[in-house]
Amino acid sequence: MSTTAVPDVAAAPVDQGFWTRHRKTGAVLLALGLLATVLFGALATGQQARFTLSETEGGAALEINGTVGAILFGVVALLAGGAILFGVPKRWFTLTLGLGLVAFVLSFLCWQVSAAPEGRNFMPLVNVVRGTFVLALPLIFGALAGVLCERSGVVNVAIEGQLLMGAFSGALFGSITGSVWVGLVAAAVGGAFISLLLAVFAIRYLVDQVVIGIVLNLLAVGVSGFLYERLMQTNAERYNSPPRFANWEIPLLKDIPLIGPALFRGNIFLYLGLLLVLVIHIALFRTRWGLRTRSVGEHPTAADTVGVKVLGLRYRNVIMAGMVAGIGGASYTLALYTFTKNMIGGKGFIALAALIFGRWSPTGALLAALFFGFADQLATYLGAIGSTIPSQFLAMLPYLATILAVAGLVGRVRAPAADGKPYIKG
Amino acid sequence: MTNSHPVSGSPDKEPATEPALAEAAGADRAATMTAPKQPEEPRPSLGRLFLDNLWAANTVTVTVLALLLAMLIGAVLIIVSDPEVLATYGYLTARPADALNSSWAVVSEAYANLFKGAIFDPEASGFTAAMGPISETLTYTAPLVFTGLSVALAFRGGLFNIGAQGQATIGVILAAVAGFALPLPPVVHLVVALLAGAIGGAVWGFIPGILKARTGAHEVINTIMLNYIAVYFLSWIIVQSGVQSPGRADAISKPVDPSAQLPRLLGDNLRVHAGILLAVLATWFVAWLLNRSTLGFELRAVGANPDAARTAGISITKTYVLVMVIAGVLAGLGGSQMALGTTANALTPLVVAQIGFDGILVALLGRVKPWGVLLAALLFGALQAGGNRMQSYSGISLELVTVLQALIVIFIAAPALVKAIFQLRAARAARLQTSLAKGW
């Protein structure tokens, strides 16, 4: 994955002299800021760009003249880039970079919103925030499944299959029994089934973990697609009409402007996903289990020497990961849609990207998933206002960002050292 | 699979990288540990050796048994998804014959149709009808050979090319655009279109190659990401004016000119086209490249042990990039056939189907050897062709074929499992290790 972890890297470039990694990042940000100031500023119109704090055009809103906003935020991004380029203290690097990137996005939005057709020069922020979380939700579950697996040293490329199996068995058993809770348990079991196969073949039979992951994805597509056509299509009433979790409103919190309607009127999956991020974060870095998991992922031999059961721990973590992903899959079928063939459609791979982009940490994965969800939501929004930016290019953004991250252009990502390496005792 | 009899001195070296070799050695050791060590014994006769190998864990036996196991599980899936058959299991203890008879009927009919659709239909009369199944099988086989070779070649160089799908996608885009946009005479047009496809694939292979060589970025991640970028690029370019078919609202491009289409081999009623000949040619070329050329030697050296290869003066950067470019060319050519062949003649969002992902399975099933890939692609093509007939005649979803393919490869990838199930002895020389890529 990274230049430091993989021993077979051909040529690891070492940044010497003036052009350190930080300075290069700064230069890129500077260029982006310049682009925003000049191009977005020129293309934006004098229309007011309204960012409403509601789901509609009305209500309280943040307003700014399109051209002014595009240029102003562009300059902020430019200054942030310049600051990084010409020596901002290292501890402020992330903050400055974040500020610059947000300013760049804002500049872009000012241009797009002001250039929209007459009467549509507004962006309902509640919708955007809520949509971001809805679209990020399967990614959060998927990426957490990846964290559980890969922190203990098993590569999980089968996230897609686990999500799909979860969605499928959640829909099937939820429909048959008519109970959302049975559906939820069945979804966890479905995801765990795929990850059990992953565990057995990767740990017991030492099959290459990427290979078995890819094959398991195909198996999940095949099995769920086959049973979908044989059972669900012929008798949708009985096999594919899953019950749905209702939205639970949280008193008081739901009235917070902007965040309240978007975050505290969601369904169980939203709360569960955010809770799981917190739980797994604490468990991973503050408990005995977490220390053991990380040590098994970094140096299994050392862990074994001090008495940790390496293989048992890996089995347990991989199966837990499948359950988490399975529940993530159910967030489709037990809340939004009925099951359709191959309905995950690559989200599992974006989750994998989020895991890598978030550097194998639960909170990082959450942020990455939200970023990807935002890109997805933005594509929908821009399509709705008839933007000139093709939605397909925005849809590419998560994948491009991941390539840049892995190539070390934006910071450096490093996998757990023993990730993907089977452990043979003795 | 005739060539998999492990003959000593075979030019095709065992394609295993260093860690894989270590694993294999470990597995072999574990397997032979239980058997008492025999002292030197007289060399057995050839016939005896053949029989021994027949029930030992060699590649042919394991492949056949994996196929059987997969079809067994497939049969279970067919039975549990058929409500009528399942109902007879409700009174299994009272009248077991009912359940067994109805299960046998539905499963045997499905697999009979699979066979008839893939190889030969005894009831067919006339040349076209008799050759139909073979023609269909070969049509599905041709692109899989290319993507399978693409993945296999990268494997031998120590890289896991999951990006065959994306490379095929970019390949088919350029091939199709060249196919309808350039006004060229017949033969030249086809060559140019194929070249365009190859270049498209090469570019899409070059990116992960150069990133791996320069920054160490893992090719598995980058190729997965590039697959999706290619998909979105395809869905964007189809609806651009000049590409989209005039007068159509849905996402479909203009059709490829007849002058750029691969000629049919057996008349207009059979779909088999010249792509299968190109596939055989490509297999021969890759076999030559791997086993007889300097680049092939360097590639295998880098794949086996990059550090040793570097010490020996082989440029790893150059090798990685070249491997990925050639892999991209192969996948791009495979993708091109999806628009220049008889499967379709225009771009649609799903024009490349699953050939890139299937190529991974084909490469693994073919034990990452060129001729093995060709045979594996034939099996997969046959399953695909038979699956179509199974779907239309028996109403068994085509997805069953995906299940079968995945299961076969799972069993192939874990030879220890098949060995354990059937209690095979370890073969004398067979080393059944297909897993080659290193972890993340």
Contacts between the chains, C-beta under 8 A, distances in Angstrom:
chain1	res1	chain2	res2	distance
A	1	B	216	8.0
A	1	B	217	7.7
A	1	B	218	4.7
A	1	B	221	7.2
A	1	B	440	4.8
A	2	B	216	6.4
A	3	B	215	6.6
A	3	B	216	4.1
A	5	B	440	7.8
A	6	B	216	5.8
A	6	B	218	7.2
A	6	B	438	7.8
A	6	B	440	7.9
A	7	B	307	7.4
A	8	B	158	7.2
A	8	B	306	4.1
A	8	B	307	7.0
A	8	B	316	8.0
A	8	B	438	7.2
A	9	B	216	3.7
A	10	B	212	7.5
A	10	B	213	4.9
A	10	B	214	7.7
A	10	B	216	7.4
A	10	B	306	7.4
A	10	B	310	7.7
A	10	B	316	4.0
A	10	B	317	4.7
A	10	B	320	6.2
A	11	B	213	7.0
A	11	B	214	6.6
A	11	B	316	7.8
A	11	B	317	5.9
A	12	B	216	6.0
A	13	B	214	6.9
A	13	B	215	6.9
A	150	B	440	7.6
A	155	B	439	6.0
A	155	B	440	5.5
A	157	B	220	7.7
A	197	B	410	7.8
A	201	B	410	6.9
A	201	B	413	7.2
A	201	B	414	5.5
A	201	B	417	7.9
A	205	B	414	4.0
A	205	B	416	5.2
A	205	B	417	5.6
A	206	B	23	5.6
A	206	B	27	7.0
A	206	B	416	7.8
A	206	B	435	7.5
A	207	B	413	4.7
A	207	B	414	5.1
A	207	B	435	5.5
A	208	B	20	8.0
A	208	B	413	7.4
A	208	B	435	3.3
A	208	B	436	6.9
A	208	B	437	5.5
A	209	B	439	6.4
A	210	B	160	6.0
A	210	B	162	7.7
A	210	B	220	5.6
A	210	B	437	5.6
A	210	B	439	7.6
A	210	B	440	8.0
A	211	B	160	7.9
A	211	B	360	7.7
A	211	B	364	6.5
A	211	B	413	5.9
A	211	B	434	7.7
A	211	B	435	5.6
A	211	B	437	6.8
A	212	B	410	7.1
A	212	B	413	6.4
A	214	B	162	6.7
A	214	B	357	7.2
A	214	B	360	5.8
A	215	B	361	6.8
A	215	B	364	8.0
A	215	B	406	5.3
A	215	B	409	5.2
A	215	B	410	5.5
A	215	B	413	6.9
A	216	B	406	7.5
A	216	B	410	7.8
A	218	B	357	6.5
A	218	B	361	7.2
A	218	B	402	6.0
A	218	B	405	7.0
A	218	B	406	4.3
A	219	B	402	7.9
A	219	B	403	6.5
A	219	B	406	3.9
A	219	B	407	6.9
A	219	B	410	7.1
A	221	B	399	7.5
A	221	B	402	6.1
A	222	B	399	5.1
A	222	B	400	7.3
A	222	B	401	7.7
A	222	B	402	3.3
A	222	B	403	3.6
A	222	B	404	7.9
A	222	B	405	7.6
A	222	B	406	5.7
A	223	B	77	7.1
A	223	B	399	7.8
A	223	B	403	5.6
A	225	B	397	6.8
A	225	B	399	3.7
A	225	B	402	6.9
A	226	B	77	6.2
A	226	B	81	6.8
A	226	B	397	5.0
A	226	B	399	3.9
A	226	B	400	5.3
A	226	B	402	7.7
A	226	B	403	5.9
A	227	B	77	7.5
A	227	B	81	5.6
A	228	B	399	7.8
A	229	B	397	3.8
A	229	B	399	6.3
A	230	B	81	3.7
A	230	B	82	7.2
A	230	B	396	7.8
A	230	B	397	6.0
A	231	B	81	5.8
A	231	B	83	8.0
A	235	B	83	7.8
A	341	B	399	7.8
A	346	B	228	6.1
A	349	B	224	5.5
A	349	B	228	6.7
A	350	B	228	7.9
A	352	B	221	7.7
A	352	B	224	7.1
A	353	B	221	7.6
A	353	B	224	7.9
A	353	B	225	6.5
A	356	B	221	6.2
A	390	B	236	5.3
A	392	B	232	4.3
A	392	B	233	7.0
A	392	B	235	5.6
A	392	B	236	3.9
A	393	B	232	7.4
A	393	B	236	7.1
A	395	B	232	5.0
A	396	B	228	7.3
A	396	B	229	5.0
A	396	B	232	4.9
A	396	B	233	7.6
A	399	B	225	4.0
A	399	B	226	7.4
A	399	B	228	4.8
A	399	B	229	5.1
A	400	B	225	7.4
A	400	B	229	6.8
A	402	B	221	6.8
A	402	B	225	5.1
A	403	B	211	7.3
A	403	B	217	7.4
A	403	B	221	7.8
A	403	B	222	5.5
A	403	B	225	5.1
A	403	B	226	7.4
A	406	B	211	7.7
A	406	B	217	4.4
A	406	B	218	6.5
A	406	B	221	5.2
A	406	B	222	6.3
A	407	B	211	5.1
A	407	B	215	4.7
A	407	B	217	4.3
A	407	B	222	7.6
A	408	B	215	5.1
A	408	B	216	7.8
A	408	B	217	6.9
A	415	B	440	4.5
A	418	B	439	7.9
A	419	B	439	5.7
A	419	B	440	4.5
A	420	B	438	7.0
A	420	B	439	1.9
A	420	B	440	4.4
A	421	B	19	7.9
A	421	B	438	7.8
A	421	B	439	4.8
A	422	B	23	7.3
A	424	B	23	7.8
A	424	B	26	6.0
